[in-house]
Amino acid sequence: MAKALKCLKEGCTFEVQGSSVDDVLAKLKMHAMIAHQMPQLPPDLIEKAKGSVRDL
């Protein structure tokens, strides 16, 4: 089942979709690096993101 997640940064409208939670997180990390100049995501943010991934 496809998965989706909206960017966790307030005011950002980016939404990522993928085939698994790991796929979604990989795409989110790339988005954070490019759009928000975050070379890596802190562990607490990764856990929050995992908990926010939803089924499509």
N, C-alpha and C positions, 0 to 999 in steps of 0.2 A: 504494500500500500504506500502511496506517495506521502511525503511529509512536507511540512511548511513551517516557516518561522519568520516573524517580523523582526526587524532590527530592534535591539533593546535600547538603543540610544534615543532619548527623547527628541521628538521632532523629525526623526529620520523615517521616511516612508518605504524604505527598501524591504522587500519580502523575498525570501529565498525558498526554493522548492528543491526537493531531491528524493531519491529512492529510499533513503534510510536516514536515521538520525546522524550517523557518521558523515554521510554525504552532505546533509544540511549544515552540519557544524563546519566542515571543510570550506564550504562556500561562504558561510558567515565569517570565518576567519579571514578569507581573502577580501571580502567586502570591508571588514573592519580595518584591514591594513591599507587598502586603497582609499576608501572614503573618509576614514576617521583617523588616519595616520597612527594606527595602533599596530606595532610590529608583532605583538603577541597578545593574546587574551589572558587575563588573570584567571587562575583556577576557579575562583568563586563565580566569575562571569560565565565561564564554560558550564558550570553546574546549573546556573540559572537558565542558560540557554537550553540545555538538555531538557529541563523541566517545562520549558515553554513550547517545545516542538509539538505540533499537532498533526493529526491525520487529515488528509484531504479526501 
